[in-house]
Amino acid sequence: MLADIVKIKREKYVSVLKPPILNDDGEIIKDLTIDDVLEWRQILDALWSDPKKTPGIQPNSFRGGGCLFGEDITSSIMEKNNLSLIIRSHECKELGYEYSHGNRILTLFSASNYYEYGSNHGAYCRITSSDTKPIIVQFYLNKDEDIKKSLSLRERVNGIEVSAIKHLLEKFAANKKRLLQEYEKIDLDNRRSISVNDWCKVTGDVLELKLPWRILRSRLAKLDKDGRVLYESTFEGLSLPQIKIRNDENISESLYRNKDILESIFRAIDKDHSGQISKEEFRDCCKLMTQHDPTFSFSESTIEDMANTMDLDKDGFINLNEFLEAFRLASEKV
């Protein structure tokens, strides 16, 4: 297995999100072989797989790639490949590192302040010899440090553009219902398209943002053959959790709008920073709420029922996807 990973020619990949497009001679591959696809799947699994507390293996639905593997899988892999420690990354940890699966897996995360300033340490390790434990070095990147000095002007501009478009799309997602209503008021012929001028005006008015919408349009919406904006095209790539409440009201927009807050709550309940909430952590949170506010009164059976309801895949833990999907937000605009 490890020998197969070593043989992979990484230069073939433009992105790990899709199979390779170049062969060994640098020519574009027209017909991918099954070996090409399997190799690509190996890379996805290596990047997106995470350890979990329970035994066995299952798809990593939270990341959308890779798998979640238990300590029994770790033991099998280490024994088969004669390993004493697996060092991995690509998963944020509050302390910058975390041991799991009987201290046989070490997760390192070197980006401090990943979510916001002060949210987490960064860490790296030093290995001085094969018979000594890795030395963990933790650090914070100070606010005043000018990290932009190491980036070219092009890299900085590209980074700003990507971040800005991402935030704009979040605005579109949070206001999807209202935007579509306003677009449809102008679309009297039900062509599902409106003029660029109308699209710019409606978008700016609804989102309450004074931006160069004509320039941004190419990054946000498609045009039809007549040069009119296909206003529904903006939402084609947005994937929102579909949750229903009373009267079949769709509240995915409300959930998406509050996603950052819910993620912060999730991380606060997840005391061991495993990426999952155990029933014990959930129970402790409910009890803490009762202590601070007597109006929150939960019996043991109620807490157990709530935890079991949120645990959609019944593995004994609540991951972030399950946590978000279980929230029943009010349908009113926030």
C-alpha positions as CSV (number, residue, x, y, z in Angstrom):
1,M,0.0,0.0,0.0
2,L,2.7,2.5,1.0
3,A,4.8,1.5,-2.0
4,D,1.8,2.3,-4.3
5,I,1.4,5.8,-2.7
6,V,5.2,6.5,-3.2
7,K,4.9,5.6,-6.9
8,I,2.2,8.2,-7.6
9,K,3.5,11.0,-9.8
10,R,2.0,14.0,-8.2
11,E,2.9,16.3,-11.1
12,K,0.1,14.7,-13.2
13,Y,-2.5,16.3,-11.0
14,V,-3.8,19.8,-11.6
15,S,-6.2,19.3,-8.7
16,V,-6.9,16.4,-6.4
17,L,-10.6,17.1,-6.8
18,K,-10.6,15.4,-10.2
19,P,-8.6,12.6,-11.9
20,P,-5.3,13.4,-13.6
21,I,-5.5,15.0,-17.1
22,L,-1.9,14.5,-18.2
23,N,0.0,11.3,-18.9
24,D,3.7,10.6,-18.3
25,D,4.6,12.5,-21.5
26,G,2.7,15.6,-20.5
27,E,-0.1,14.9,-23.0
28,I,-3.8,15.3,-22.2
29,I,-5.4,11.9,-21.3
30,K,-8.6,11.5,-23.4
31,D,-9.7,8.1,-22.0
32,L,-9.0,7.5,-18.3
33,T,-8.2,3.9,-17.4
34,I,-9.5,2.2,-14.3
35,D,-6.0,2.4,-12.9
36,D,-6.0,6.2,-13.3
37,V,-9.3,6.4,-11.4
38,L,-8.1,4.0,-8.6
39,E,-4.9,6.0,-8.2
40,W,-6.9,9.2,-7.9
41,R,-9.1,7.6,-5.3
42,Q,-6.0,6.7,-3.3
43,I,-5.0,10.3,-3.2
44,L,-8.5,11.4,-2.1
45,D,-8.5,8.7,0.7
46,A,-5.0,9.8,1.9
47,L,-6.1,13.5,2.1
48,W,-9.6,13.3,3.4
49,S,-9.7,10.2,5.7
50,D,-10.0,10.8,9.5
51,P,-9.7,8.6,12.6
52,K,-12.9,8.0,14.6
53,K,-13.6,6.7,18.1
54,T,-15.7,3.7,17.1
55,P,-14.5,0.5,15.4
56,G,-14.9,-0.1,11.7
57,I,-14.8,2.0,8.6
58,Q,-17.4,4.2,6.9
59,P,-17.6,7.0,4.2
60,N,-16.5,10.4,5.4
61,S,-19.8,12.2,4.4
62,F,-18.7,15.3,6.3
63,R,-15.7,16.0,4.1
64,G,-17.3,14.4,1.0
65,G,-14.3,12.2,0.4
66,G,-12.2,9.6,2.1
67,C,-13.4,7.6,5.1
68,L,-13.7,7.5,8.8
69,F,-11.6,4.6,10.3
70,G,-11.6,3.1,13.8
71,E,-8.7,1.9,16.0
72,D,-9.1,-1.6,14.7
73,I,-8.4,-0.4,11.1
74,T,-5.4,1.5,12.4
75,S,-4.0,-1.6,14.2
76,S,-4.5,-3.7,11.0
77,I,-2.7,-1.2,8.8
78,M,0.2,-0.7,11.2
79,E,0.7,-4.4,11.7
80,K,0.6,-5.0,8.0
81,N,3.1,-2.3,7.2
82,N,5.3,-2.7,10.3
83,L,4.6,0.9,11.6
84,S,5.0,2.2,15.1
85,L,3.3,5.7,14.5
86,I,1.2,7.3,11.8
87,I,1.6,11.1,11.5
88,R,-1.2,12.8,9.6
89,S,-2.6,16.3,9.1
90,H,-5.4,18.1,7.3
91,E,-7.7,18.3,10.4
92,C,-7.8,21.3,12.7
93,K,-7.0,20.7,16.4
94,E,-7.2,23.3,19.1
95,L,-3.8,22.6,20.5
96,G,-2.3,22.1,17.1
97,Y,-1.8,18.4,17.6
98,E,-3.6,15.4,19.0
99,Y,-2.8,11.7,19.7
100,S,-5.5,9.1,19.1
101,H,-6.0,5.4,18.7
102,G,-3.8,4.5,21.7
103,N,-1.2,7.1,20.8
104,R,-0.5,5.4,17.5
105,I,-1.9,8.3,15.4
106,L,-0.6,11.8,15.7
107,T,-2.5,14.6,14.0
108,L,-0.6,17.8,13.3
109,F,-2.2,21.0,12.2
110,S,0.3,23.9,11.5
111,A,-2.1,26.7,10.7
112,S,-2.7,28.7,13.9
113,N,-5.8,30.9,14.2
114,Y,-7.5,28.8,11.5
115,Y,-11.1,29.8,12.2
116,E,-10.3,33.2,13.8
117,Y,-7.6,34.8,15.8
118,G,-7.0,32.8,19.0
119,S,-9.1,29.8,17.9
120,N,-6.3,27.3,17.8
121,H,-2.5,26.7,18.1
122,G,-0.4,25.6,15.2
123,A,2.1,22.8,15.8
124,Y,4.9,20.7,14.2
125,C,7.0,17.9,15.5
126,R,10.7,17.1,15.6
127,I,11.9,13.5,15.3
128,T,15.4,13.0,16.5
129,S,15.7,9.2,16.3
130,S,13.5,6.2,15.6
131,D,13.3,5.1,19.2
132,T,12.2,8.5,20.7
133,K,8.8,10.1,20.9
134,P,8.3,13.1,18.6
135,I,8.9,16.5,20.1
136,I,5.8,18.7,19.7
137,V,6.4,22.4,19.1
138,Q,3.3,24.6,19.4
139,F,3.0,28.2,18.2
140,Y,0.7,31.1,17.5
141,L,1.0,33.5,14.6
142,N,0.7,37.0,16.2
143,K,-1.8,39.4,14.7
144,D,1.0,42.0,14.0
145,E,3.2,39.6,12.0
146,D,3.1,40.6,8.3
147,I,2.5,37.2,6.6
148,K,1.7,38.9,3.3
149,K,5.5,39.6,2.8
150,S,6.0,36.0,1.7
151,L,3.2,36.2,-0.9
152,S,3.5,37.7,-4.4
153,L,1.0,40.5,-5.4
154,R,-0.8,38.0,-7.7
155,E,-1.2,35.5,-4.8
156,R,-2.5,38.1,-2.5
157,V,-5.0,39.4,-5.1
158,N,-6.2,35.9,-5.9
159,G,-6.6,35.1,-2.3
160,I,-8.7,38.2,-1.7
161,E,-10.9,37.5,-4.7
162,V,-11.6,33.9,-3.8
163,S,-12.5,34.9,-0.2
164,A,-14.7,37.8,-1.4
165,I,-16.6,35.6,-3.9
166,K,-17.1,32.9,-1.2
167,H,-18.6,35.5,1.2
168,L,-20.8,36.8,-1.6
169,L,-22.1,33.4,-2.4
170,E,-22.9,32.9,1.2
171,K,-25.0,36.1,1.1
172,F,-26.8,34.8,-2.0
173,A,-27.5,31.5,-0.2
174,A,-28.8,33.2,2.9
175,N,-31.2,35.4,0.8
176,K,-32.1,33.0,-1.9
177,K,-35.9,33.1,-1.4
178,R,-36.1,36.9,-1.4
179,L,-33.7,37.3,-4.3
180,L,-35.7,34.9,-6.5
181,Q,-39.0,36.6,-5.5
182,E,-37.6,40.0,-6.7
183,Y,-36.1,38.6,-9.8
184,E,-39.4,36.9,-10.7
185,K,-41.3,40.2,-10.3
186,I,-39.3,41.6,-13.2
187,D,-39.3,38.4,-15.2
188,L,-42.9,39.0,-16.5
189,D,-42.6,36.5,-19.4
190,N,-41.2,33.8,-17.1
191,R,-38.1,33.4,-19.2
192,R,-36.0,32.7,-16.1
193,S,-33.7,35.5,-17.2
194,I,-33.6,39.3,-16.8
195,S,-31.5,42.1,-18.2
196,V,-28.1,42.8,-16.7
197,N,-29.2,46.2,-15.5
198,D,-32.2,44.7,-13.6
199,W,-30.1,41.9,-12.1
200,C,-27.5,44.4,-10.8
201,K,-30.2,46.7,-9.3
202,V,-32.2,43.9,-7.6
203,T,-29.1,42.1,-6.3
204,G,-27.7,45.3,-4.8
205,D,-31.0,46.3,-3.3
206,V,-31.8,42.9,-1.7
207,L,-28.3,42.3,-0.4
208,E,-27.9,46.0,0.6
209,L,-24.4,46.0,-0.9
210,K,-23.1,48.7,-3.2
211,L,-20.7,46.7,-5.3
212,P,-19.6,46.8,-9.0
213,W,-22.2,44.1,-9.9
214,R,-21.6,44.3,-13.6
215,I,-18.0,43.3,-13.1
216,L,-18.9,40.6,-10.5
217,R,-21.7,39.2,-12.6
218,S,-19.3,36.9,-14.6
219,R,-18.3,35.2,-11.3
220,L,-21.8,34.9,-10.0
221,A,-24.3,34.2,-12.8
222,K,-24.5,33.0,-16.4
223,L,-25.9,34.7,-19.4
224,D,-28.3,33.3,-22.0
225,K,-27.7,33.6,-25.8
226,D,-29.4,37.0,-25.7
227,G,-27.1,38.4,-23.1
228,R,-29.7,38.2,-20.3
229,V,-28.8,37.0,-16.8
230,L,-30.0,33.5,-15.9
231,Y,-30.7,34.5,-12.4
232,E,-31.2,30.9,-11.1
233,S,-27.7,29.9,-12.2
234,T,-26.1,31.6,-9.2
235,F,-27.7,29.0,-6.9
236,E,-26.8,25.9,-9.0
237,G,-23.5,25.3,-7.2
238,L,-24.8,26.1,-3.7
239,S,-25.5,23.0,-1.6
240,L,-27.7,23.7,1.4
241,P,-29.0,21.3,3.9
242,Q,-32.7,20.6,3.2
243,I,-34.6,20.6,6.4
244,K,-38.3,20.9,6.8
245,I,-40.4,22.1,9.7
246,R,-44.1,22.7,10.3
247,N,-46.2,23.5,7.2
248,D,-43.4,22.1,5.0
249,E,-41.4,25.4,5.4
250,N,-37.9,25.1,4.0
251,I,-35.4,26.6,6.5
252,S,-32.2,25.8,4.8
253,E,-31.5,29.5,4.2
254,S,-31.8,30.2,7.9
255,L,-29.5,27.3,8.8
256,Y,-26.9,28.4,6.2
257,R,-27.0,32.0,7.5
258,N,-26.3,30.8,11.1
259,K,-23.8,28.1,10.1
260,D,-20.8,29.9,11.6
261,I,-22.5,30.3,14.9
262,L,-23.6,26.7,15.0
263,E,-20.1,25.5,14.2
264,S,-18.7,27.6,17.1
265,I,-21.3,25.9,19.4
266,F,-20.4,22.5,18.1
267,R,-16.7,23.1,18.8
268,A,-17.5,24.3,22.3
269,I,-19.5,21.2,23.1
270,D,-16.8,19.0,21.5
271,K,-14.5,19.2,24.5
272,D,-11.9,16.7,23.3
273,H,-11.8,18.3,19.8
274,S,-12.3,15.0,18.1
275,G,-14.6,16.5,15.5
276,Q,-17.5,14.5,17.0
277,I,-19.7,15.1,20.1
278,S,-20.0,12.1,22.4
279,K,-23.2,11.4,24.3
280,E,-21.3,12.2,27.5
281,E,-20.2,15.6,26.1
282,F,-23.8,16.3,25.0
283,R,-25.1,15.4,28.5
284,D,-22.5,17.6,30.2
285,C,-23.6,20.5,28.0
286,C,-27.3,20.1,28.8
287,K,-26.5,19.9,32.5
288,L,-24.4,23.0,32.3
289,M,-27.2,24.9,30.6
290,T,-29.6,23.8,33.4
291,Q,-27.1,25.1,36.0
292,H,-26.9,28.6,34.4
293,D,-30.6,28.9,33.5
294,P,-33.2,26.9,35.4
295,T,-35.7,27.3,32.5
296,F,-33.6,24.7,30.7
297,S,-34.7,21.6,32.6
298,F,-33.8,18.3,30.9
299,S,-34.4,14.9,32.3
300,E,-31.9,12.1,31.7
301,S,-34.3,10.4,29.4
302,T,-34.9,13.6,27.4
303,I,-31.2,14.2,27.0
304,E,-30.8,10.6,25.8
305,D,-33.6,10.9,23.4
306,M,-32.2,14.2,21.9
307,A,-28.7,12.7,21.5
308,N,-30.1,9.6,19.8
309,T,-32.3,11.7,17.5
310,M,-29.3,13.8,16.5
311,D,-27.1,10.7,15.9
312,L,-28.5,10.0,12.5
313,D,-26.0,7.2,11.5
314,K,-26.3,5.6,15.0
315,D,-22.6,5.3,15.6
316,G,-22.8,6.7,19.1
317,F,-21.4,10.1,18.2
318,I,-22.8,13.4,16.7
319,N,-20.7,14.8,13.8
320,L,-21.0,18.4,12.5
321,N,-23.4,17.4,9.7
322,E,-25.7,15.6,12.1
323,F,-25.5,18.6,14.4
324,L,-26.5,21.1,11.7
325,E,-29.3,18.9,10.2
326,A,-30.8,18.3,13.7
327,F,-31.2,22.0,14.4
328,R,-34.7,23.3,13.9
329,L,-34.3,27.0,13.3
330,A,-37.2,29.4,13.2
331,S,-38.3,30.3,9.6
332,E,-38.3,34.1,10.3
333,K,-35.5,36.1,8.6
334,V,-32.6,36.7,10.9
